[in-house]
Amino acid sequence: MSRRILLLGVNASWSQSNPVLYYLREMLKDLPDELQLAEFTINDAPEVVIERIIAVQPEVIGISVYIWNRLYLEDLVPRLCVVLPEARWVMGGPEAGALAKHLPATAEHWVIPGAGEAAFRQLTEQDFPLEQALPEPPHIPLRDIPFAYRGSDVERLAGHLVYYECSRGCPFTCAFCLSANDRRMEYRFDPDNACDIKKLHGELDALVRLNPRTVKFVDRSFNLNRALAHAVWEYVAQMDCRCDFHFEIYPRMLDDSDLAVLSRMPAGRIRLETGIQSVHDHHLARIGRESDWALIKPGLQRLRTETRVHIHSDLLIGLPGESIDDIARSVNEVMSTLPDELQLGTLKILPDTPMVEIAHELGYDWDDQPPYQVCRTDVLSEQDMSYLNEIARIINLYWNRQQLRLQTQELFQRWAAFVLFARIHRIHREKGLEFWGISARERAEIINEINEMDTFS
């Protein structure tokens, strides 16, 4: 029996896309069902989204639910259930179970845990039966899942972030991460197999033909399989393209061979996200993250001096036991490597992660709704958290935007990075200036004001 199936994506911004929709489309393409894809953002008026979905008259709606869209969907989906009472819902993603609780009692729905390609296909083949539970679908390894995109997708994806993956799972057990309980380690390609490498090159070429702004690899730690990482980087280095490529790497594993490959990368071709989180190894050990800042720091310094890659470093506010002084040292240490961007983010206590139990034991307070941000830790008060979040915005304004990079870098010769950012924060407070955004001219005046100071009071 053929059904009208709508694969619905609600993204955080216009520049993003939802790879799940494209995976599911390819998984179902040989079935007789009528498939349509629709992508919106959380900034779209729900009334407009509802009108467009009603026009499709879908019989089945598949949707992915994440921390960035769940609250939006809690408003949208019940309203859709009213105007499309016969529609059946298939929900996946880490927040799917929470959203399902907001559906009317009459709404027929399924929640798919984990990877959804095999389960969604099984539901479709069985005509979405509600009267009986389906058996566990056979697992489909990543290497056997069809390539997600078609050439015609260029109309939808040009200028956007296009997501791609070479691996699924993670061998590490960082308590704050959704992958902490996912011990899979599946690879799409075998770097020693010539046919696999040919397939890899073909898929990379197909991604570039979509004219994306960025090809973002979603692998948790892209460089764990060094041979595969090199195969990708070496091919990306010689591609004729205007987009860049984004990789999240495990900085502790960088070695001479990685740097040799990356040193041949054209400027602006790749962005490396290096998850530091903290320079205090003992604090990281408390949440199950392996680290060695004494080893990581030289690698980041060499990335800066020996390559032309864009370096994005991450630190976290709210780790167990970390005080303001500890976080200040982390900022100072990471900024000494001069990353192109430093993101000082706030820890999130995601449901179904080991961090929930740790946070309860230590008396944390955090939002019980997405994005589940920490409000208070075992050592940081609400006021401390607010102050550090404002420092994070100062870093974004004065360093990450890169408009005053040289002037700010010169000040690092006189004052530690955190001291400088704290002084800028104080000036913002004294002048009543916003932390989210002020003009480049106003920022330049503040930098000049600080440059004329002999000391900080």
C-alpha positions as CSV (number, residue, x, y, z in Angstrom):
1,M,0.0,0.0,0.0
2,S,1.3,3.4,-1.0
3,R,1.3,6.3,1.5
4,R,2.1,10.0,1.4
5,I,5.1,10.3,3.8
6,L,6.4,13.7,4.8
7,L,10.0,13.8,6.2
8,L,9.9,16.9,8.3
9,G,13.0,18.8,9.6
10,V,13.0,21.8,11.9
11,N,16.5,23.3,12.1
12,A,18.1,25.8,14.4
13,S,18.8,28.3,11.6
14,W,18.4,28.7,7.9
15,S,22.0,27.7,7.2
16,Q,21.6,24.2,8.7
17,S,20.1,21.1,7.1
18,N,18.9,17.8,8.5
19,P,20.8,14.8,7.1
20,V,18.3,12.3,8.6
21,L,15.6,13.3,6.1
22,Y,18.0,12.5,3.2
23,Y,19.1,9.2,4.7
24,L,15.5,8.1,5.2
25,R,14.5,9.2,1.7
26,E,17.3,7.0,0.2
27,M,16.4,4.1,2.5
28,L,12.8,4.2,1.2
29,K,13.3,5.1,-2.5
30,D,12.6,1.6,-3.8
31,L,9.2,1.4,-2.0
32,P,6.0,2.6,-3.7
33,D,5.3,5.4,-1.1
34,E,5.1,9.0,-2.1
35,L,7.9,10.8,-0.3
36,Q,8.3,14.5,0.3
37,L,11.0,16.4,2.3
38,A,10.3,19.7,4.1
39,E,12.7,21.7,6.1
40,F,11.9,24.7,8.3
41,T,13.6,26.6,11.2
42,I,12.6,27.4,14.7
43,N,12.3,31.0,13.6
44,D,9.5,30.2,11.1
45,A,6.0,31.2,12.2
46,P,4.2,27.9,13.2
47,E,1.1,29.1,11.2
48,V,3.2,29.2,8.0
49,V,4.6,25.7,8.7
50,I,1.2,24.3,9.4
51,E,-0.2,25.7,6.2
52,R,2.5,24.2,4.1
53,I,2.2,20.8,5.8
54,I,-1.6,20.8,5.4
55,A,-1.1,21.4,1.7
56,V,0.8,18.1,1.5
57,Q,-1.9,16.1,3.3
58,P,0.6,13.6,4.6
59,E,-0.6,10.3,6.0
60,V,2.7,9.7,7.8
61,I,5.1,12.4,9.2
62,G,8.6,11.5,10.2
63,I,10.5,14.0,12.4
64,S,13.8,14.3,14.3
65,V,13.6,15.9,17.7
66,Y,16.6,17.6,19.3
67,I,17.3,20.0,22.1
68,W,17.2,23.0,19.7
69,N,13.8,22.2,18.3
70,R,11.8,20.3,20.9
71,L,10.1,23.3,22.6
72,Y,9.1,24.6,19.1
73,L,7.7,21.2,18.2
74,E,5.8,21.0,21.5
75,D,3.7,23.9,20.2
76,L,3.7,22.8,16.5
77,V,3.0,19.1,16.6
78,P,-0.2,19.1,18.8
79,R,-1.6,21.8,16.5
80,L,-0.8,19.6,13.5
81,C,-2.5,16.7,15.2
82,V,-5.7,18.7,15.4
83,V,-5.8,19.6,11.7
84,L,-4.4,16.3,10.5
85,P,-6.1,13.8,12.9
86,E,-5.5,10.8,10.7
87,A,-1.7,11.4,10.3
88,R,0.6,8.9,11.9
89,W,3.9,10.1,13.5
90,V,7.3,8.5,13.6
91,M,9.7,10.4,15.9
92,G,13.4,9.9,16.4
93,G,16.3,11.8,17.9
94,P,17.4,12.3,21.5
95,E,14.3,14.3,22.5
96,A,11.7,12.2,20.7
97,G,10.4,10.5,23.9
98,A,9.9,13.8,25.6
99,L,7.9,15.2,22.6
100,A,5.7,12.1,22.4
101,K,4.3,13.0,25.9
102,H,2.8,16.2,24.4
103,L,0.9,14.4,21.6
104,P,-2.9,14.0,22.0
105,A,-3.9,10.6,23.3
106,T,-5.6,9.9,19.9
107,A,-2.4,10.5,17.9
108,E,-0.9,7.3,16.5
109,H,2.9,7.4,16.8
110,W,6.1,5.5,17.2
111,V,9.3,6.6,18.9
112,I,12.5,5.2,17.4
113,P,15.5,5.0,19.7
114,G,19.0,5.2,18.2
115,A,19.8,5.0,14.5
116,G,16.5,5.1,12.6
117,E,17.2,3.9,9.1
118,A,16.4,0.2,9.6
119,A,13.4,0.8,11.9
120,F,11.8,3.4,9.7
121,R,12.1,1.1,6.7
122,Q,10.6,-1.8,8.6
123,L,7.6,0.4,9.7
124,T,7.0,1.4,6.1
125,E,7.3,-2.1,4.8
126,Q,4.8,-3.3,7.4
127,D,2.4,-0.4,6.6
128,F,2.8,1.2,10.0
129,P,1.0,-1.4,12.1
130,L,-0.2,-0.3,15.5
131,E,-1.9,-3.5,16.7
132,Q,1.3,-5.3,17.3
133,A,4.9,-4.6,18.2
134,L,7.4,-5.1,15.4
135,P,10.5,-7.3,16.0
136,E,13.8,-5.6,16.5
137,P,14.9,-4.6,12.9
138,P,18.2,-5.9,11.7
139,H,21.1,-3.6,12.2
140,I,22.4,-1.8,9.1
141,P,26.1,-0.9,9.4
142,L,27.0,2.6,8.4
143,R,28.9,1.3,5.4
144,D,25.7,-0.2,4.0
145,I,23.5,2.8,4.4
146,P,23.0,4.6,1.0
147,F,24.7,8.0,0.4
148,A,22.2,10.5,1.6
149,Y,22.2,13.1,-1.2
150,R,21.2,13.5,-4.8
151,G,22.4,16.0,-7.4
152,S,19.0,17.6,-7.4
153,D,19.4,18.5,-3.8
154,V,21.6,21.4,-4.8
155,E,18.4,23.6,-5.1
156,R,17.7,22.9,-1.4
157,L,21.3,22.7,0.1
158,A,23.4,25.3,-1.8
159,G,24.9,27.7,0.6
160,H,23.9,25.6,3.6
161,L,25.8,23.4,6.0
162,V,25.7,19.8,4.6
163,Y,26.3,17.1,7.1
164,Y,28.3,13.9,6.4
165,E,29.7,11.1,8.5
166,C,32.5,8.5,8.1
167,S,31.9,6.9,11.5
168,R,29.3,6.3,14.2
169,G,29.8,5.7,17.8
170,C,32.6,6.7,20.2
171,P,35.0,4.6,22.3
172,F,35.2,7.3,25.0
173,T,32.8,7.7,27.9
174,C,32.6,11.5,28.6
175,A,29.7,11.7,31.0
176,F,28.2,14.8,29.5
177,C,28.0,13.4,25.9
178,L,25.1,11.5,24.3
179,S,27.6,9.0,23.0
180,A,28.7,8.0,26.5
181,N,26.5,5.0,26.3
182,D,27.1,4.3,22.6
183,R,30.1,2.0,22.4
184,R,29.8,1.3,18.7
185,M,32.7,2.1,16.4
186,E,31.5,1.7,12.8
187,Y,33.3,3.1,9.8
188,R,31.8,3.8,6.4
189,F,35.1,3.1,4.6
190,D,38.1,0.8,5.0
191,P,41.2,3.0,4.2
192,D,43.1,-0.1,3.0
193,N,40.4,-1.0,0.4
194,A,40.9,0.6,-3.0
195,C,37.1,0.3,-3.8
196,D,36.2,2.0,-0.6
197,I,38.6,4.9,-1.2
198,K,37.1,5.3,-4.7
199,K,33.6,5.4,-3.2
200,L,34.8,7.9,-0.6
201,H,36.2,10.2,-3.3
202,G,33.0,9.9,-5.2
203,E,30.9,10.9,-2.3
204,L,33.2,13.9,-1.4
205,D,32.9,15.0,-5.0
206,A,29.1,14.7,-4.8
207,L,29.0,16.8,-1.6
208,V,31.0,19.6,-3.3
209,R,28.7,19.6,-6.3
210,L,25.9,20.6,-3.9
211,N,27.6,24.0,-3.5
212,P,27.4,24.0,0.3
213,R,28.8,26.7,2.5
214,T,30.4,24.0,4.7
215,V,30.6,20.2,4.6
216,K,30.4,19.3,8.3
217,F,31.6,15.9,9.4
218,V,29.5,14.8,12.4
219,D,32.0,12.1,13.6
220,R,32.5,12.4,17.3
221,S,36.3,12.2,17.1
222,F,37.2,12.2,13.4
223,N,40.9,11.4,13.8
224,L,40.5,8.2,15.8
225,N,41.0,6.2,12.6
226,R,44.2,8.0,11.5
227,A,44.4,6.3,8.1
228,L,40.9,7.2,7.2
229,A,41.3,10.7,8.4
230,H,44.4,11.1,6.2
231,A,42.6,9.7,3.2
232,V,39.9,12.3,3.6
233,W,42.2,15.2,4.3
234,E,44.5,14.4,1.4
235,Y,41.7,14.3,-1.0
236,V,40.1,17.5,0.4
237,A,43.4,19.3,0.1
238,Q,43.5,18.9,-3.7
239,M,39.8,19.5,-4.4
240,D,38.7,22.5,-6.5
241,C,35.9,23.9,-4.3
242,R,34.7,27.0,-2.6
243,C,33.3,25.4,0.5
244,D,35.2,24.5,3.6
245,F,35.2,21.3,5.6
246,H,34.6,21.0,9.4
247,F,36.0,18.2,11.5
248,E,35.7,17.5,15.3
249,I,39.0,16.0,16.4
250,Y,40.4,14.5,19.5
251,P,43.4,16.8,20.1
252,R,45.2,14.3,22.4
253,M,45.8,12.1,19.3
254,L,47.4,14.6,17.0
255,D,50.9,13.4,15.9
256,D,53.6,14.2,13.4
257,S,51.9,12.4,10.6
258,D,48.7,14.4,11.1
259,L,50.5,17.7,11.0
260,A,52.4,16.6,7.9
261,V,49.1,16.1,6.1
262,L,47.5,19.2,7.4
263,S,50.5,21.3,6.6
264,R,49.6,20.8,2.9
265,M,46.1,22.0,3.3
266,P,45.1,25.2,1.5
267,A,44.2,28.2,3.7
268,G,40.6,28.3,4.6
269,R,39.9,24.7,3.4
270,I,39.2,23.1,6.7
271,R,38.1,23.9,10.2
272,L,39.2,21.8,13.2
273,E,37.1,21.8,16.3
274,T,39.3,20.8,19.2
275,G,37.4,19.8,22.3
276,I,39.6,20.8,25.2
277,Q,36.9,21.4,27.8
278,S,39.5,22.0,30.5
279,V,43.2,22.0,31.0
280,H,42.8,20.3,34.4
281,D,43.2,16.6,33.7
282,H,42.0,15.6,37.2
283,H,38.7,17.5,36.7
284,L,38.1,15.8,33.4
285,A,38.9,12.4,34.9
286,R,35.9,12.9,37.2
287,I,33.6,12.9,34.2
288,G,35.3,10.1,32.4
289,R,37.2,12.1,29.8
290,E,40.8,11.2,29.0
291,S,43.1,14.1,28.6
292,D,46.7,15.3,28.8
293,W,47.0,19.0,28.5
294,A,50.8,18.7,28.6
295,L,50.6,16.7,25.4
296,I,47.7,18.6,23.8
297,K,49.2,22.1,24.1
298,P,52.2,21.5,21.9
299,G,50.0,19.9,19.3
300,L,47.8,23.0,19.2
301,Q,50.8,25.3,19.0
302,R,52.1,23.3,16.0
303,L,48.7,23.4,14.3
304,R,48.9,27.1,14.6
305,T,52.5,27.5,13.4
306,E,52.8,24.7,10.8
307,T,49.4,24.7,9.1
308,R,46.8,27.0,7.8
309,V,43.8,25.3,9.2
310,H,41.1,27.2,11.1
311,I,41.3,26.2,14.8
312,H,38.2,26.3,17.0
313,S,38.8,25.3,20.6
314,D,36.2,24.5,23.2
315,L,36.1,25.0,27.0
316,L,33.3,24.2,29.4
317,I,31.9,26.2,32.3
318,G,30.4,23.9,35.0
319,L,32.6,20.8,35.2
320,P,32.7,19.2,38.7
321,G,35.1,20.9,41.0
322,E,36.1,23.7,38.6
323,S,36.2,27.1,40.2
324,I,36.5,30.5,38.5
325,D,40.2,30.4,39.0
326,D,40.4,27.0,37.4
327,I,38.4,28.2,34.4
328,A,40.6,31.4,34.2
329,R,43.7,29.2,33.9
330,S,42.1,27.1,31.2
331,V,41.3,30.3,29.2
332,N,44.8,31.5,29.7
333,E,46.4,28.3,28.6
334,V,44.2,27.8,25.5
335,M,44.5,31.4,24.4
336,S,48.3,31.0,24.6
337,T,48.0,28.7,21.6
338,L,46.1,31.5,19.7
339,P,43.1,29.6,18.4
340,D,41.1,31.3,15.7
341,E,38.1,30.9,17.9
342,L,37.6,30.0,21.6
343,Q,34.1,28.9,22.7
344,L,33.6,29.1,26.4
345,G,30.3,27.1,26.6
346,T,28.1,26.1,29.5
347,L,27.8,22.5,30.5
348,K,24.4,20.9,29.7
349,I,23.0,18.0,31.7
350,L,21.5,16.0,28.9
351,P,18.9,13.3,29.9
352,D,20.1,9.7,29.6
353,T,23.7,10.7,30.1
354,P,25.9,9.7,33.0
355,M,26.2,13.4,33.9
356,V,22.7,13.3,35.3
357,E,23.7,11.0,38.2
358,I,26.9,13.0,38.8
359,A,25.0,16.3,38.9
360,H,22.5,14.9,41.3
361,E,25.2,13.6,43.6
362,L,27.0,17.0,43.7
363,G,23.9,19.1,44.2
364,Y,23.9,20.8,40.8
365,D,20.9,23.0,39.6
366,W,20.1,23.0,35.9
367,D,17.2,23.7,33.6
368,D,14.8,20.8,33.3
369,Q,13.9,21.9,29.7
370,P,16.2,22.2,26.7
371,P,18.9,23.1,26.4
372,Y,19.4,21.8,30.0
373,Q,22.0,24.3,30.9
374,V,23.7,24.2,34.3
375,C,22.6,27.1,36.7
376,R,24.8,26.2,39.7
377,T,27.5,23.6,40.4
378,D,29.2,22.2,43.4
379,V,31.6,25.2,43.5
380,L,30.0,27.8,41.2
381,S,27.0,29.9,42.3
382,E,24.3,31.3,40.0
383,Q,26.2,34.6,40.1
384,D,29.5,32.9,39.1
385,M,27.8,31.2,36.2
386,S,26.2,34.5,35.0
387,Y,29.6,36.2,35.2
388,L,31.4,33.5,33.3
389,N,28.7,33.4,30.6
390,E,29.2,37.2,30.1
391,I,33.0,36.6,29.9
392,A,32.2,34.0,27.1
393,R,30.4,36.7,25.2
394,I,33.3,39.1,25.7
395,I,35.6,36.5,24.2
396,N,33.2,36.1,21.3
397,L,33.1,39.9,20.7
398,Y,36.7,40.7,21.0
399,W,38.5,37.6,19.8
400,N,36.3,35.3,17.8
401,R,35.0,38.1,15.5
402,Q,38.6,38.7,14.5
403,Q,38.2,42.4,13.8
404,L,40.6,43.5,16.6
405,R,42.7,40.4,16.5
406,L,46.2,42.0,16.3
407,Q,45.4,44.7,18.9
408,T,44.0,42.2,21.4
409,Q,46.9,39.8,20.8
410,E,49.3,42.6,21.6
411,L,47.6,43.1,25.0
412,F,48.2,39.4,25.8
413,Q,51.9,40.4,26.0
414,R,51.0,42.6,29.0
415,W,48.2,40.7,30.7
416,A,46.9,37.2,30.9
417,A,44.0,36.5,28.6
418,F,41.4,36.1,31.3
419,V,42.5,39.2,33.1
420,L,42.1,41.2,29.9
421,F,38.7,39.8,29.1
422,A,37.6,40.4,32.7
423,R,38.8,44.1,32.4
424,I,36.8,44.5,29.2
425,H,33.8,43.0,31.0
426,R,34.2,45.5,33.7
427,I,34.3,48.4,31.2
428,H,31.1,47.1,29.6
429,R,29.4,47.1,33.0
430,E,30.7,50.6,33.8
431,K,29.5,52.0,30.5
432,G,26.2,50.1,30.4
433,L,27.2,48.3,27.2
434,E,25.7,45.1,25.9
435,F,27.6,41.8,25.9
436,W,25.9,40.4,22.9
437,G,27.0,43.0,20.3
438,I,28.4,46.5,20.0
439,S,30.0,48.1,17.0
440,A,33.6,47.6,15.9
441,R,34.2,51.3,16.6
442,E,33.1,51.0,20.2
443,R,35.1,47.9,20.7
444,A,38.2,49.5,19.2
445,E,37.8,52.5,21.6
446,I,37.7,50.1,24.6
447,I,40.9,48.3,23.4
448,N,42.6,51.7,23.0
449,E,41.5,52.7,26.4
450,I,43.0,49.5,27.9
451,N,46.2,49.9,25.9
452,E,46.8,53.3,27.6
453,M,46.5,51.8,31.1
454,D,49.6,51.0,33.0
455,T,47.8,48.6,35.4
456,F,44.4,47.3,36.0
457,S,42.7,48.5,39.2
